[in-house]
């Protein structure tokens, strides 16, 4: 189970740059406000915490 948690966190970290790019495009065009960076940052933080603190088998 811990290997799966680390794998999913790693996959999340590989997908988040695309979400960040989409958010940046929306903010730069004025369609989104700057606070939309917060959900992306929260997802990255959760994935990092999950990768680091998942118990080792």
Beta strands, then each sheet from edge to edge (+ up, - down):
end
